[in-house]
Amino acid sequence: MEKVGLVLQGGGMRGIYTAGVLDYFMEQDLYIPYVIAVSAGACNGAAYLARQHGLGKIMHTKYIHDPRYFNLAHLFSSKPLFGMDFIFDEIPHKLEPFAFERFREATEQFVVVATDCATGEAVFFGKEECDNLFHVIRASCSLPFVSSKVVINGRELWDGGITHPVPLQKSLLDGNQRNIVILTSSSAPGWIVRNLWRVERFFTGCNQLQQALIRHFRMFIEALEQVRQLQREGKAFVIAPPEGSFIRGFERRQEKLLHYYNQGYEDAQSSYVRLQTWLKQNGDG
């Protein structure tokens, strides 16, 4: 299966939709040779390469009410809302052991996106640079003002979604002419589209990271437009929640999260025959 990429959007707790899609892919033994992921998508992508069916679902639901995972009381203190040590250290190393050996043995490429706090530019970590895998994923998931910066190789990093909310362009630059794109929302939130000009005016003249935050909104809209254009050209196969289906990035209601997981699983299942046809038509089935 040459020159096909799998692009995984982030989106906080919306990432459970991707967990459902990838669990179905694993059941069908479908593994795409190149995977690029950002934020929550990186957690799901790692589980996919490690062949750990169900891990993405567990990571999004099992500990959601544990104060070590998320503590709203920290909103009124200097402590981060999310317990990043608990999520990216204790869970994968102790509570839900990650299959590190299977991940390393996987033949698929894996690229994780983070954002350099000093320059506002994207930083890409290939699989060979992920010696401390969950430290890299932590960087990709660390939201500004909610999480602490993560330092890797002397660089302070934040959420990769700031610079590449849907990292399709990097996959194209890496030679993947066609891509399976898993989105966690079917469109840009309406408030972004309506108020983009206000955001840009407010941050005019600010530092590079703030400028990157401004560009994030426009890049998100442009990335979705690019995905849809490539879909029309037959160069992208898109799996996304139905229009009007949306949960918050900080959603904690387990029934909502499980519904979104099941939606992803069912959407992958219902589109799988079309996906196989799409792959075979281009000589990849």
Contacts in CASP RR format, 6 or more apart in sequence:
PFRMAT RR
TARGET T0000
AUTHOR 0000-0000-0000
METHOD contacts of the structure
MODEL  1
MEKVGLVLQGGGMRGIYTAGVLDYFMEQDLYIPYVIAVSAGACNGAAYLA
RQHGLGKIMHTKYIHDPRYFNLAHLFSSKPLFGMDFIFDEIPHKLEPFAF
ERFREATEQFVVVATDCATGEAVFFGKEECDNLFHVIRASCSLPFVSSKV
VINGRELWDGGITHPVPLQKSLLDGNQRNIVILTSSSAPGWIVRNLWRVE
RFFTGCNQLQQALIRHFRMFIEALEQVRQLQREGKAFVIAPPEGSFIRGF
ERRQEKLLHYYNQGYEDAQSSYVRLQTWLKQNGDG
1 32 0 8 1.000
1 33 0 8 1.000
1 279 0 8 1.000
1 284 0 8 1.000
1 285 0 8 1.000
2 33 0 8 1.000
2 284 0 8 1.000
3 175 0 8 1.000
3 176 0 8 1.000
3 177 0 8 1.000
3 178 0 8 1.000
4 32 0 8 1.000
4 33 0 8 1.000
4 34 0 8 1.000
4 176 0 8 1.000
4 178 0 8 1.000
4 179 0 8 1.000
4 180 0 8 1.000
4 279 0 8 1.000
4 284 0 8 1.000
5 32 0 8 1.000
5 33 0 8 1.000
5 34 0 8 1.000
5 35 0 8 1.000
5 36 0 8 1.000
5 171 0 8 1.000
5 176 0 8 1.000
5 178 0 8 1.000
5 179 0 8 1.000
5 180 0 8 1.000
6 32 0 8 1.000
6 34 0 8 1.000
6 35 0 8 1.000
6 36 0 8 1.000
6 179 0 8 1.000
6 180 0 8 1.000
6 182 0 8 1.000
7 36 0 8 1.000
7 37 0 8 1.000
7 166 0 8 1.000
7 167 0 8 1.000
7 168 0 8 1.000
7 171 0 8 1.000
7 179 0 8 1.000
7 180 0 8 1.000
7 181 0 8 1.000
7 182 0 8 1.000
8 18 0 8 1.000
8 35 0 8 1.000
8 36 0 8 1.000
8 37 0 8 1.000
8 38 0 8 1.000
8 41 0 8 1.000
8 42 0 8 1.000
8 44 0 8 1.000
8 45 0 8 1.000
8 167 0 8 1.000
8 182 0 8 1.000
9 15 0 8 1.000
9 18 0 8 1.000
9 38 0 8 1.000
9 41 0 8 1.000
9 165 0 8 1.000
9 166 0 8 1.000
9 181 0 8 1.000
9 182 0 8 1.000
9 183 0 8 1.000
9 184 0 8 1.000
9 185 0 8 1.000
10 18 0 8 1.000
10 37 0 8 1.000
10 38 0 8 1.000
10 39 0 8 1.000
10 40 0 8 1.000
10 41 0 8 1.000
10 42 0 8 1.000
10 161 0 8 1.000
10 165 0 8 1.000
10 184 0 8 1.000
11 39 0 8 1.000
11 40 0 8 1.000
11 41 0 8 1.000
11 184 0 8 1.000
11 185 0 8 1.000
11 249 0 8 1.000
12 39 0 8 1.000
12 40 0 8 1.000
12 141 0 8 1.000
12 184 0 8 1.000
12 249 0 8 1.000
12 250 0 8 1.000
13 40 0 8 1.000
13 60 0 8 1.000
13 64 0 8 1.000
13 247 0 8 1.000
13 248 0 8 1.000
13 249 0 8 1.000
13 250 0 8 1.000
13 251 0 8 1.000
13 252 0 8 1.000
13 257 0 8 1.000
14 40 0 8 1.000
14 184 0 8 1.000
14 185 0 8 1.000
14 246 0 8 1.000
14 247 0 8 1.000
14 249 0 8 1.000
14 251 0 8 1.000
14 260 0 8 1.000
15 40 0 8 1.000
15 41 0 8 1.000
15 43 0 8 1.000
15 44 0 8 1.000
15 60 0 8 1.000
15 184 0 8 1.000
15 260 0 8 1.000
16 56 0 8 1.000
16 57 0 8 1.000
16 60 0 8 1.000
16 61 0 8 1.000
16 257 0 8 1.000
16 260 0 8 1.000
16 261 0 8 1.000
17 182 0 8 1.000
17 184 0 8 1.000
17 241 0 8 1.000
17 260 0 8 1.000
17 261 0 8 1.000
17 263 0 8 1.000
17 264 0 8 1.000
18 40 0 8 1.000
18 41 0 8 1.000
18 44 0 8 1.000
18 45 0 8 1.000
18 182 0 8 1.000
18 184 0 8 1.000
18 264 0 8 1.000
19 44 0 8 1.000
19 47 0 8 1.000
19 54 0 8 1.000
19 56 0 8 1.000
19 57 0 8 1.000
19 59 0 8 1.000
19 60 0 8 1.000
19 261 0 8 1.000
20 56 0 8 1.000
20 57 0 8 1.000
20 261 0 8 1.000
20 262 0 8 1.000
20 264 0 8 1.000
20 265 0 8 1.000
20 268 0 8 1.000
21 182 0 8 1.000
21 239 0 8 1.000
21 264 0 8 1.000
21 265 0 8 1.000
21 267 0 8 1.000
21 268 0 8 1.000
22 44 0 8 1.000
22 45 0 8 1.000
22 47 0 8 1.000
22 48 0 8 1.000
22 56 0 8 1.000
22 182 0 8 1.000
22 268 0 8 1.000
23 53 0 8 1.000
23 54 0 8 1.000
23 56 0 8 1.000
23 57 0 8 1.000
23 265 0 8 1.000
24 264 0 8 1.000
24 265 0 8 1.000
24 268 0 8 1.000
24 269 0 8 1.000
24 272 0 8 1.000
25 31 0 8 1.000
25 48 0 8 1.000
25 268 0 8 1.000
26 48 0 8 1.000
26 51 0 8 1.000
26 53 0 8 1.000
27 53 0 8 1.000
28 272 0 8 1.000
31 48 0 8 1.000
31 49 0 8 1.000
31 106 0 8 1.000
31 108 0 8 1.000
32 108 0 8 1.000
32 180 0 8 1.000
33 107 0 8 1.000
33 108 0 8 1.000
33 109 0 8 1.000
34 108 0 8 1.000
34 109 0 8 1.000
34 111 0 8 1.000
34 171 0 8 1.000
34 174 0 8 1.000
34 176 0 8 1.000
35 45 0 8 1.000
35 48 0 8 1.000
35 49 0 8 1.000
35 108 0 8 1.000
35 109 0 8 1.000
35 110 0 8 1.000
35 111 0 8 1.000
36 110 0 8 1.000
36 111 0 8 1.000
36 112 0 8 1.000
36 113 0 8 1.000
36 167 0 8 1.000
36 170 0 8 1.000
36 171 0 8 1.000
36 174 0 8 1.000
37 44 0 8 1.000
37 45 0 8 1.000
37 110 0 8 1.000
37 111 0 8 1.000
37 112 0 8 1.000
37 113 0 8 1.000
37 140 0 8 1.000
37 167 0 8 1.000
38 112 0 8 1.000
38 113 0 8 1.000
38 140 0 8 1.000
38 159 0 8 1.000
38 160 0 8 1.000
38 161 0 8 1.000
38 164 0 8 1.000
38 165 0 8 1.000
38 166 0 8 1.000
38 167 0 8 1.000
39 140 0 8 1.000
39 141 0 8 1.000
39 159 0 8 1.000
39 160 0 8 1.000
39 161 0 8 1.000
40 60 0 8 1.000
40 141 0 8 1.000
40 184 0 8 1.000
42 112 0 8 1.000
42 113 0 8 1.000
42 136 0 8 1.000
42 137 0 8 1.000
42 140 0 8 1.000
42 141 0 8 1.000
43 56 0 8 1.000
43 59 0 8 1.000
43 137 0 8 1.000
43 141 0 8 1.000
44 56 0 8 1.000
45 110 0 8 1.000
46 98 0 8 1.000
46 103 0 8 1.000
46 110 0 8 1.000
46 133 0 8 1.000
46 134 0 8 1.000
46 137 0 8 1.000
47 54 0 8 1.000
47 55 0 8 1.000
47 56 0 8 1.000
47 59 0 8 1.000
47 98 0 8 1.000
49 102 0 8 1.000
49 103 0 8 1.000
49 106 0 8 1.000
49 108 0 8 1.000
49 110 0 8 1.000
50 98 0 8 1.000
50 99 0 8 1.000
50 100 0 8 1.000
50 102 0 8 1.000
50 103 0 8 1.000
50 106 0 8 1.000
51 99 0 8 1.000
51 102 0 8 1.000
51 106 0 8 1.000
52 98 0 8 1.000
52 99 0 8 1.000
52 102 0 8 1.000
55 96 0 8 1.000
55 98 0 8 1.000
57 261 0 8 1.000
58 96 0 8 1.000
59 87 0 8 1.000
59 91 0 8 1.000
59 96 0 8 1.000
60 257 0 8 1.000
60 261 0 8 1.000
61 254 0 8 1.000
61 257 0 8 1.000
61 258 0 8 1.000
61 261 0 8 1.000
62 96 0 8 1.000
63 69 0 8 1.000
63 86 0 8 1.000
63 87 0 8 1.000
63 91 0 8 1.000
63 95 0 8 1.000
64 70 0 8 1.000
64 252 0 8 1.000
64 254 0 8 1.000
64 257 0 8 1.000
65 252 0 8 1.000
65 254 0 8 1.000
66 86 0 8 1.000
67 73 0 8 1.000
68 83 0 8 1.000
68 86 0 8 1.000
68 90 0 8 1.000
69 82 0 8 1.000
69 83 0 8 1.000
69 86 0 8 1.000
69 87 0 8 1.000
70 81 0 8 1.000
70 82 0 8 1.000
70 83 0 8 1.000
70 250 0 8 1.000
70 252 0 8 1.000
71 79 0 8 1.000
71 81 0 8 1.000
71 83 0 8 1.000
72 81 0 8 1.000
74 80 0 8 1.000
74 81 0 8 1.000
75 81 0 8 1.000
80 146 0 8 1.000
80 147 0 8 1.000
80 148 0 8 1.000
81 146 0 8 1.000
81 147 0 8 1.000
81 250 0 8 1.000
82 146 0 8 1.000
82 147 0 8 1.000
84 138 0 8 1.000
84 141 0 8 1.000
84 142 0 8 1.000
84 147 0 8 1.000
84 148 0 8 1.000
87 138 0 8 1.000
88 134 0 8 1.000
88 135 0 8 1.000
88 137 0 8 1.000
88 138 0 8 1.000
88 141 0 8 1.000
89 134 0 8 1.000
92 98 0 8 1.000
92 134 0 8 1.000
93 134 0 8 1.000
98 133 0 8 1.000
98 134 0 8 1.000
100 133 0 8 1.000
103 133 0 8 1.000
109 126 0 8 1.000
109 127 0 8 1.000
110 126 0 8 1.000
110 127 0 8 1.000
110 130 0 8 1.000
111 124 0 8 1.000
111 125 0 8 1.000
111 126 0 8 1.000
111 127 0 8 1.000
111 167 0 8 1.000
111 170 0 8 1.000
111 174 0 8 1.000
112 124 0 8 1.000
112 125 0 8 1.000
112 126 0 8 1.000
112 130 0 8 1.000
112 136 0 8 1.000
112 137 0 8 1.000
112 139 0 8 1.000
112 140 0 8 1.000
113 122 0 8 1.000
113 123 0 8 1.000
113 124 0 8 1.000
113 125 0 8 1.000
113 140 0 8 1.000
113 160 0 8 1.000
113 161 0 8 1.000
113 163 0 8 1.000
113 164 0 8 1.000
113 167 0 8 1.000
113 170 0 8 1.000
114 122 0 8 1.000
114 123 0 8 1.000
114 125 0 8 1.000
114 136 0 8 1.000
114 139 0 8 1.000
114 140 0 8 1.000
114 150 0 8 1.000
114 152 0 8 1.000
114 157 0 8 1.000
114 158 0 8 1.000
114 159 0 8 1.000
114 160 0 8 1.000
115 121 0 8 1.000
115 122 0 8 1.000
115 123 0 8 1.000
115 157 0 8 1.000
115 158 0 8 1.000
115 159 0 8 1.000
115 160 0 8 1.000
115 161 0 8 1.000
115 162 0 8 1.000
115 163 0 8 1.000
115 209 0 8 1.000
115 212 0 8 1.000
116 122 0 8 1.000
116 123 0 8 1.000
116 155 0 8 1.000
116 156 0 8 1.000
116 157 0 8 1.000
117 149 0 8 1.000
117 155 0 8 1.000
117 156 0 8 1.000
117 157 0 8 1.000
117 158 0 8 1.000
117 209 0 8 1.000
118 155 0 8 1.000
118 156 0 8 1.000
118 208 0 8 1.000
118 209 0 8 1.000
119 208 0 8 1.000
120 162 0 8 1.000
120 163 0 8 1.000
120 208 0 8 1.000
120 209 0 8 1.000
120 211 0 8 1.000
120 212 0 8 1.000
121 163 0 8 1.000
121 212 0 8 1.000
122 160 0 8 1.000
122 163 0 8 1.000
122 164 0 8 1.000
122 170 0 8 1.000
123 155 0 8 1.000
123 157 0 8 1.000
124 170 0 8 1.000
125 136 0 8 1.000
125 152 0 8 1.000
129 136 0 8 1.000
130 136 0 8 1.000
135 150 0 8 1.000
135 152 0 8 1.000
136 152 0 8 1.000
138 150 0 8 1.000
139 150 0 8 1.000
139 152 0 8 1.000
139 157 0 8 1.000
139 158 0 8 1.000
139 160 0 8 1.000
140 157 0 8 1.000
140 159 0 8 1.000
140 160 0 8 1.000
140 161 0 8 1.000
141 147 0 8 1.000
141 159 0 8 1.000
142 148 0 8 1.000
142 149 0 8 1.000
142 150 0 8 1.000
142 157 0 8 1.000
142 158 0 8 1.000
142 159 0 8 1.000
143 158 0 8 1.000
143 159 0 8 1.000
144 158 0 8 1.000
144 159 0 8 1.000
144 162 0 8 1.000
144 209 0 8 1.000
144 213 0 8 1.000
147 158 0 8 1.000
147 159 0 8 1.000
149 156 0 8 1.000
149 157 0 8 1.000
149 158 0 8 1.000
150 156 0 8 1.000
150 157 0 8 1.000
150 158 0 8 1.000
151 157 0 8 1.000
158 209 0 8 1.000
161 216 0 8 1.000
162 209 0 8 1.000
162 212 0 8 1.000
162 213 0 8 1.000
162 216 0 8 1.000
163 212 0 8 1.000
163 215 0 8 1.000
163 216 0 8 1.000
163 219 0 8 1.000
164 170 0 8 1.000
164 219 0 8 1.000
164 223 0 8 1.000
165 216 0 8 1.000
165 219 0 8 1.000
165 220 0 8 1.000
165 223 0 8 1.000
166 181 0 8 1.000
166 183 0 8 1.000
166 220 0 8 1.000
166 223 0 8 1.000
166 224 0 8 1.000
166 227 0 8 1.000
168 179 0 8 1.000
168 181 0 8 1.000
168 223 0 8 1.000
168 226 0 8 1.000
168 227 0 8 1.000
168 230 0 8 1.000
168 236 0 8 1.000
169 223 0 8 1.000
169 226 0 8 1.000
171 179 0 8 1.000
172 179 0 8 1.000
177 235 0 8 1.000
178 234 0 8 1.000
178 235 0 8 1.000
178 236 0 8 1.000
178 237 0 8 1.000
178 282 0 8 1.000
179 230 0 8 1.000
179 235 0 8 1.000
179 236 0 8 1.000
179 237 0 8 1.000
180 236 0 8 1.000
180 237 0 8 1.000
180 238 0 8 1.000
180 239 0 8 1.000
180 275 0 8 1.000
181 227 0 8 1.000
181 231 0 8 1.000
181 236 0 8 1.000
181 237 0 8 1.000
181 238 0 8 1.000
181 239 0 8 1.000
181 240 0 8 1.000
182 238 0 8 1.000
182 239 0 8 1.000
182 240 0 8 1.000
183 224 0 8 1.000
183 227 0 8 1.000
183 238 0 8 1.000
183 239 0 8 1.000
183 240 0 8 1.000
183 241 0 8 1.000
184 240 0 8 1.000
184 241 0 8 1.000
185 240 0 8 1.000
185 241 0 8 1.000
185 246 0 8 1.000
186 240 0 8 1.000
186 241 0 8 1.000
186 242 0 8 1.000
186 243 0 8 1.000
186 244 0 8 1.000
186 245 0 8 1.000
187 224 0 8 1.000
187 243 0 8 1.000
188 220 0 8 1.000
188 221 0 8 1.000
188 224 0 8 1.000
189 246 0 8 1.000
192 217 0 8 1.000
192 220 0 8 1.000
192 221 0 8 1.000
193 221 0 8 1.000
196 217 0 8 1.000
196 218 0 8 1.000
196 221 0 8 1.000
199 214 0 8 1.000
199 217 0 8 1.000
200 214 0 8 1.000
200 218 0 8 1.000
203 210 0 8 1.000
203 211 0 8 1.000
203 213 0 8 1.000
203 214 0 8 1.000
205 211 0 8 1.000
206 214 0 8 1.000
227 236 0 8 1.000
227 238 0 8 1.000
228 238 0 8 1.000
230 236 0 8 1.000
231 237 0 8 1.000
231 238 0 8 1.000
234 278 0 8 1.000
237 271 0 8 1.000
237 274 0 8 1.000
237 275 0 8 1.000
237 278 0 8 1.000
239 264 0 8 1.000
239 267 0 8 1.000
239 268 0 8 1.000
239 271 0 8 1.000
240 267 0 8 1.000
241 260 0 8 1.000
241 263 0 8 1.000
241 264 0 8 1.000
241 267 0 8 1.000
242 263 0 8 1.000
245 260 0 8 1.000
245 263 0 8 1.000
247 256 0 8 1.000
247 257 0 8 1.000
247 260 0 8 1.000
251 257 0 8 1.000
251 260 0 8 1.000
276 285 0 8 1.000
279 285 0 8 1.000
END
